Amino acid sequence: MIIMEDMYKTYRMGINEVHALNGVSLHIKSKEFVAIEGPSGSGKSTLMNMIGCLDTPTTGKYFLDGKEVSTLKEDTLADIRNKKIGFVFQSFNLLSKLTALENVELPLLYMGMGNRERREKSIEALERVGLGDRMSHKPTELSGGQQQRVAIARALSSRPPIILADEPTGALDSKSGTEIMDMIKELHKEGKTIVLITHESSIAEQAQRIIRIQDGKVIADSEVA
């Protein structure tokens, strides 16, 4: 599903160059649950952006579902993101003026889906995460855990094969965090490929496999016992 070969990413900061990724190579199979773990500044956020087709490497290759995407233009990458990847972020990334239902509808709107089908899929996704009775609420009227459930529903609405979760429990209390991790594990059981970005070992250890990154390099890749 995901193949990266000798990927480098270099940013220019004034006269200096920052090497965010230094020759990353990894393979993630379809329907795997993989955690990418590393401290702040390790390069895991840059790697997440690469996996999610939000950025392209300076050098190296990235194949997603058999297609090389590392050299594609932004409009093509946007189309791939809409169809292949559901994003769940630490900060939820919900629009405050929209209801839960309207937030979930957004990626389907960008895909050009008709009103009726878009509404039906969004309602189904919210019911799937247990928020069938909160669809008309705005983010400020929801708890942190409920906002993250809306974000998961939004990620599920287009039925992508991959869920990319960036520190999904980072802004939540322990109870809500446990509920969100249980939901992510359930999605994996249903056949989704899960890539989870985290700096917490206790979260990473709930995956099937942990890829550890430091200084822009993969330093360990192991199955969870």
KEKE-3310 file (N, C-alpha, C; in steps of 0.2 Angstrom, whole numbers, plus 5000, padded with zeros to 4 digits):
npx = (5004:5009:5025:5041:5056:5072:5070:5072:5070:5073:5073:5074:5080:5082:5099:5102:5101:5089:5088:5075:5071:5081:5085:5074:5067:5053:5040:5023:5010:4994:4980:4987:4991:5000:5012:5020:5033:5041:5052:5049:5054:5060:5056:5045:5033:5035:5037:5024:5017:5022:5017:5004:5002:5003:5014:5029:5044:5061:5071:5070:5058:5040:5028:5011:4998:5003:5006:5017:5019:5027:5031:5020:5009:5001:4986:4983:4988:4979:4967:4970:4972:4959:4952:4959:4964:4960:4960:4965:4967:4977:4973:4960:4954:4942:4929:4923:4911:4903:4891:4892:4888:4890:4903:4908:4903:4911:4924:4917:4910:4920:4924:4914:4902:4885:4871:4861:4867:4879:4874:4868:4879:4887:4879:4878:4891:4893:4884:4890:4901:4895:4888:4875:4866:4871:4873:4869:4876:4888:4906:4911:4901:4903:4912:4930:4933:4921:4923:4934:4928:4920:4929:4935:4924:4923:4934:4931:4920:4922:4925:4939:4954:4964:4968:4975:4982:4986:4994:4981:4976:4981:4976:4967:4958:4962:4952:4944:4954:4957:4945:4945:4956:4951:4942:4949:4956:4946:4942:4953:4951:4941:4946:4953:4968:4979:4989:4998:5003:5014:5021:5021:5025:5016:5004:5009:5012:5000:4998:5000:5013:5028:5037:5051:5057:5071:5080:5077:5078:5074:5076:5072:5061:5049:5038:5024:5024)
npy = (4994:5007:5013:5019:5025:5028:5042:5059:5075:5092:5108:5125:5137:5153:5156:5144:5126:5114:5097:5087:5074:5060:5050:5040:5024:5014:5001:4999:4988:4984:4986:4985:4990:5003:5012:5027:5033:5045:5058:5076:5085:5075:5072:5066:5072:5078:5066:5061:5071:5068:5054:5057:5064:5078:5085:5084:5074:5080:5072:5055:5041:5039:5027:5025:5014:5007:5017:5029:5044:5054:5064:5070:5084:5097:5097:5085:5077:5082:5076:5062:5062:5065:5053:5042:5044:5047:5059:5062:5074:5081:5093:5093:5101:5106:5117:5131:5138:5129:5115:5099:5090:5097:5099:5086:5084:5091:5086:5078:5087:5094:5083:5084:5078:5074:5083:5075:5062:5065:5070:5059:5050:5057:5057:5044:5041:5049:5043:5031:5034:5036:5048:5052:5060:5072:5079:5092:5101:5113:5114:5121:5117:5104:5091:5089:5075:5072:5081:5075:5063:5068:5072:5060:5054:5063:5059:5046:5048:5048:5035:5030:5020:5021:5027:5041:5046:5059:5061:5058:5058:5067:5080:5076:5071:5057:5047:5050:5049:5035:5030:5035:5028:5015:5016:5018:5006:4998:5002:4997:4983:4982:4983:4994:5002:5008:5022:5029:5043:5047:5053:5046:5031:5022:5024:5021:5007:5001:4998:4987:4987:4996:5009:5018:5034:5046:5060:5062:5049:5032:5022:5011:4996:4987:4973:4973:4965)
npz = (5000:5004:4999:5002:4996:5000:5004:5005:5013:5012:5019:5016:5027:5027:5025:5029:5028:5032:5036:5036:5033:5031:5020:5021:5021:5019:5020:5020:5023:5015:5026:5037:5054:5059:5069:5070:5078:5088:5095:5097:5083:5077:5064:5061:5058:5046:5039:5040:5032:5020:5018:5018:5006:5007:5005:4995:4992:4993:4986:4981:4981:4982:4983:4981:4984:4973:4964:4958:4967:4971:4962:4957:4953:4962:4961:4957:4967:4977:4973:4975:4989:4993:4989:4994:5007:5024:5036:5053:5065:5079:5083:5079:5068:5064:5057:5065:5063:5057:5058:5066:5056:5044:5044:5042:5030:5021:5014:5005:4998:4992:4983:4974:4976:4975:4983:4991:4992:4998:5010:5016:5017:5026:5037:5040:5044:5055:5064:5064:5073:5085:5086:5082:5088:5089:5078:5073:5081:5084:5084:5096:5105:5109:5117:5119:5116:5109:5098:5092:5088:5078:5069:5065:5060:5049:5042:5038:5030:5016:5014:5013:5010:5019:5035:5042:5056:5066:5081:5088:5101:5108:5113:5122:5137:5148:5148:5136:5127:5127:5123:5109:5104:5105:5096:5084:5084:5081:5068:5061:5063:5055:5042:5038:5033:5045:5049:5062:5070:5083:5099:5110:5119:5125:5117:5104:5106:5105:5092:5078:5074:5076:5070:5073:5073:5071:5071:5057:5052:5050:5064:5070:5068:5071:5075:5086:5102)
capx = (5000:5014:5032:5045:5062:5077:5067:5075:5067:5077:5070:5079:5078:5087:5105:5103:5097:5086:5087:5070:5071:5087:5085:5069:5064:5048:5035:5017:5005:4987:4976:4991:4991:5007:5013:5027:5035:5048:5051:5048:5059:5063:5055:5039:5027:5037:5035:5017:5015:5024:5013:4997:5002:5003:5021:5033:5051:5067:5073:5068:5052:5035:5022:5005:4994:5006:5007:5022:5015:5032:5032:5014:5007:4996:4979:4983:4989:4973:4962:4972:4970:4952:4950:4963:4967:4956:4965:4963:4973:4977:4969:4953:4954:4935:4927:4919:4905:4899:4889:4896:4886:4893:4911:4909:4902:4916:4928:4913:4908:4926:4924:4909:4897:4878:4869:4858:4872:4884:4871:4867:4886:4889:4875:4880:4898:4892:4881:4896:4905:4891:4886:4869:4861:4875:4874:4867:4880:4894:4912:4911:4896:4905:4918:4936:4932:4916:4925:4938:4924:4918:4935:4935:4918:4925:4939:4928:4915:4923:4927:4946:4957:4970:4967:4981:4980:4992:4993:4974:4973:4986:4972:4961:4959:4964:4946:4942:4959:4956:4939:4947:4961:4947:4938:4954:4958:4940:4942:4958:4948:4936:4950:4957:4975:4980:4996:4997:5009:5014:5027:5020:5026:5010:5000:5012:5012:4993:4998:5003:5020:5031:5042:5054:5061:5075:5085:5075:5080:5071:5081:5069:5055:5048:5032:5022:5023)
capy = (5000:5012:5011:5024:5023:5033:5049:5065:5081:5097:5114:5131:5142:5158:5153:5137:5120:5109:5091:5085:5067:5058:5043:5036:5019:5009:4998:4997:4984:4985:4983:4985:4996:5005:5018:5030:5036:5049:5064:5082:5087:5069:5071:5062:5076:5079:5060:5061:5075:5064:5049:5060:5068:5085:5087:5080:5074:5083:5067:5049:5040:5037:5024:5024:5009:5005:5022:5034:5050:5059:5069:5073:5091:5098:5096:5077:5075:5083:5071:5056:5063:5064:5047:5037:5045:5050:5063:5064:5078:5082:5099:5091:5105:5107:5124:5132:5140:5124:5110:5093:5087:5101:5098:5079:5084:5095:5082:5075:5093:5095:5078:5085:5073:5078:5085:5070:5057:5068:5070:5052:5047:5060:5055:5037:5042:5052:5038:5026:5036:5037:5055:5053:5065:5078:5082:5099:5105:5116:5111:5124:5114:5098:5090:5087:5068:5072:5084:5071:5059:5071:5072:5053:5053:5066:5055:5040:5049:5046:5028:5029:5014:5023:5033:5044:5049:5063:5063:5059:5058:5072:5085:5074:5068:5050:5043:5051:5046:5028:5029:5036:5023:5009:5017:5017:4999:4995:5003:4993:4977:4982:4982:5000:5003:5014:5025:5033:5047:5049:5053:5042:5024:5019:5024:5017:5000:4998:4996:4980:4987:5002:5012:5023:5039:5050:5064:5061:5042:5026:5019:5004:4994:4980:4970:4973:4958)
capz = (5000:5005:4999:5002:4994:5001:5004:5008:5013:5014:5019:5016:5032:5026:5022:5031:5026:5037:5033:5040:5032:5029:5018:5024:5017:5023:5017:5025:5019:5016:5032:5043:5059:5060:5073:5068:5085:5088:5099:5094:5079:5074:5057:5060:5055:5039:5036:5040:5027:5014:5018:5017:5000:5008:5003:4991:4994:4989:4982:4983:4978:4986:4979:4985:4981:4966:4959:4961:4968:4973:4957:4955:4954:4968:4960:4956:4974:4981:4971:4978:4996:4994:4988:4997:5014:5029:5041:5059:5068:5086:5085:5076:5062:5063:5056:5071:5061:5054:5062:5065:5050:5039:5044:5040:5023:5018:5009:5000:4994:4987:4978:4969:4977:4975:4990:4994:4993:5003:5017:5018:5019:5032:5043:5042:5047:5062:5068:5065:5079:5090:5087:5078:5091:5090:5071:5072:5086:5082:5088:5103:5109:5109:5121:5115:5113:5103:5092:5088:5084:5072:5064:5063:5055:5042:5039:5036:5025:5009:5014:5011:5013:5023:5040:5044:5063:5069:5088:5089:5108:5111:5116:5125:5143:5147:5146:5129:5123:5127:5118:5103:5102:5104:5089:5079:5083:5078:5061:5059:5062:5049:5036:5036:5034:5050:5051:5068:5072:5090:5103:5116:5118:5127:5111:5099:5108:5103:5085:5077:5072:5077:5066:5077:5069:5075:5066:5050:5050:5054:5068:5072:5064:5074:5077:5093:5104)
cpx = (5004:5021:5036:5052:5067:5075:5071:5070:5071:5073:5075:5076:5083:5093:5106:5099:5095:5085:5082:5069:5078:5088:5080:5066:5059:5043:5029:5012:4998:4984:4981:4989:4998:5008:5020:5028:5041:5047:5050:5054:5063:5061:5048:5033:5029:5035:5028:5014:5016:5019:5006:4997:5001:5009:5024:5041:5056:5070:5070:5061:5047:5029:5017:5000:4996:5007:5012:5019:5020:5033:5026:5013:5001:4989:4978:4983:4982:4968:4964:4971:4963:4949:4953:4964:4962:4961:4962:4969:4972:4972:4962:4952:4946:4934:4922:4912:4900:4897:4893:4894:4890:4900:4912:4908:4907:4920:4924:4911:4914:4927:4919:4903:4890:4876:4866:4863:4877:4881:4870:4874:4888:4885:4877:4887:4897:4889:4886:4900:4901:4888:4880:4865:4865:4876:4873:4871:4886:4900:4912:4906:4897:4911:4924:4935:4927:4919:4930:4934:4921:4923:4936:4930:4920:4930:4936:4923:4916:4925:4934:4949:4962:4967:4974:4980:4986:4991:4985:4972:4977:4982:4967:4963:4960:4958:4944:4948:4959:4950:4941:4952:4956:4944:4943:4956:4952:4940:4948:4955:4943:4939:4953:4964:4976:4987:4995:5003:5009:5021:5027:5020:5020:5004:5003:5011:5005:4992:5000:5011:5022:5037:5045:5058:5065:5080:5083:5077:5076:5077:5078:5063:5054:5040:5030:5021:5016)
cpy = (5006:5010:5018:5022:5028:5040:5054:5071:5087:5104:5120:5136:5148:5156:5146:5132:5116:5103:5087:5077:5066:5051:5038:5031:5015:5007:4997:4994:4986:4982:4983:4991:4997:5011:5020:5034:5039:5055:5070:5084:5081:5068:5068:5066:5077:5072:5059:5065:5071:5058:5051:5064:5075:5088:5082:5080:5078:5078:5060:5047:5037:5034:5023:5020:5008:5010:5027:5041:5056:5064:5072:5080:5091:5096:5088:5074:5076:5078:5064:5057:5062:5057:5041:5038:5049:5053:5064:5068:5079:5088:5099:5095:5105:5115:5126:5135:5135:5119:5104:5090:5090:5100:5091:5079:5087:5091:5079:5081:5094:5089:5079:5081:5077:5078:5079:5064:5059:5068:5063:5049:5050:5058:5048:5037:5044:5047:5032:5027:5038:5044:5057:5058:5071:5082:5089:5104:5107:5114:5114:5121:5107:5097:5089:5080:5068:5075:5079:5065:5062:5071:5065:5052:5057:5062:5049:5042:5047:5039:5027:5023:5015:5028:5035:5048:5052:5065:5063:5060:5064:5078:5083:5071:5060:5045:5044:5048:5039:5026:5030:5031:5017:5010:5016:5010:4995:4996:4999:4986:4976:4983:4989:4999:5009:5016:5030:5036:5049:5049:5049:5034:5020:5019:5020:5009:4997:4996:4989:4981:4995:5004:5018:5028:5044:5054:5063:5054:5037:5022:5012:5003:4987:4979:4971:4966:4957)
cpz = (5000:5004:4998:5001:4995:5000:5008:5008:5016:5014:5019:5021:5031:5022:5024:5028:5032:5034:5038:5039:5029:5026:5021:5019:5021:5018:5022:5020:5020:5022:5038:5048:5061:5064:5071:5074:5084:5092:5094:5090:5076:5067:5056:5057:5048:5036:5035:5034:5020:5013:5015:5010:5001:5006:4999:4993:4990:4984:4985:4980:4983:4981:4984:4981:4973:4962:4962:4961:4970:4968:4954:4957:4959:4967:4959:4963:4978:4979:4975:4986:4997:4993:4992:5004:5018:5034:5047:5063:5075:5087:5081:5069:5060:5062:5061:5069:5058:5059:5061:5058:5044:5038:5041:5032:5018:5013:5004:4995:4989:4982:4973:4970:4978:4982:4994:4996:4999:5010:5020:5021:5025:5038:5045:5046:5054:5066:5069:5071:5085:5091:5083:5081:5092:5083:5070:5077:5082:5087:5095:5108:5110:5114:5116:5112:5108:5097:5088:5085:5078:5067:5061:5058:5048:5038:5035:5030:5018:5008:5011:5013:5018:5028:5042:5050:5066:5076:5090:5096:5111:5115:5120:5132:5142:5145:5139:5125:5122:5122:5111:5100:5101:5097:5083:5078:5080:5070:5058:5058:5056:5042:5034:5037:5039:5050:5056:5070:5079:5093:5109:5115:5120:5121:5106:5100:5107:5096:5084:5076:5073:5073:5070:5072:5073:5070:5059:5048:5053:5058:5071:5069:5067:5075:5085:5096:5107)
residu = (MET:ILE:ILE:MET:GLU:ASP:MET:TYR:LYS:THR:TYR:ARG:MET:GLY:ILE:ASN:GLU:VAL:HIS:ALA:LEU:ASN:GLY:VAL:SER:LEU:HIS:ILE:LYS:SER:LYS:GLU:PHE:VAL:ALA:ILE:GLU:GLY:PRO:SER:GLY:SER:GLY:LYS:SER:THR:LEU:MET:ASN:MET:ILE:GLY:CYS:LEU:ASP:THR:PRO:THR:THR:GLY:LYS:TYR:PHE:LEU:ASP:GLY:LYS:GLU:VAL:SER:THR:LEU:LYS:GLU:ASP:THR:LEU:ALA:ASP:ILE:ARG:ASN:LYS:LYS:ILE:GLY:PHE:VAL:PHE:GLN:SER:PHE:ASN:LEU:LEU:SER:LYS:LEU:THR:ALA:LEU:GLU:ASN:VAL:GLU:LEU:PRO:LEU:LEU:TYR:MET:GLY:MET:GLY:ASN:ARG:GLU:ARG:ARG:GLU:LYS:SER:ILE:GLU:ALA:LEU:GLU:ARG:VAL:GLY:LEU:GLY:ASP:ARG:MET:SER:HIS:LYS:PRO:THR:GLU:LEU:SER:GLY:GLY:GLN:GLN:GLN:ARG:VAL:ALA:ILE:ALA:ARG:ALA:LEU:SER:SER:ARG:PRO:PRO:ILE:ILE:LEU:ALA:ASP:GLU:PRO:THR:GLY:ALA:LEU:ASP:SER:LYS:SER:GLY:THR:GLU:ILE:MET:ASP:MET:ILE:LYS:GLU:LEU:HIS:LYS:GLU:GLY:LYS:THR:ILE:VAL:LEU:ILE:THR:HIS:GLU:SER:SER:ILE:ALA:GLU:GLN:ALA:GLN:ARG:ILE:ILE:ARG:ILE:GLN:ASP:GLY:LYS:VAL:ILE:ALA:ASP:SER:GLU:VAL:ALA)
# end
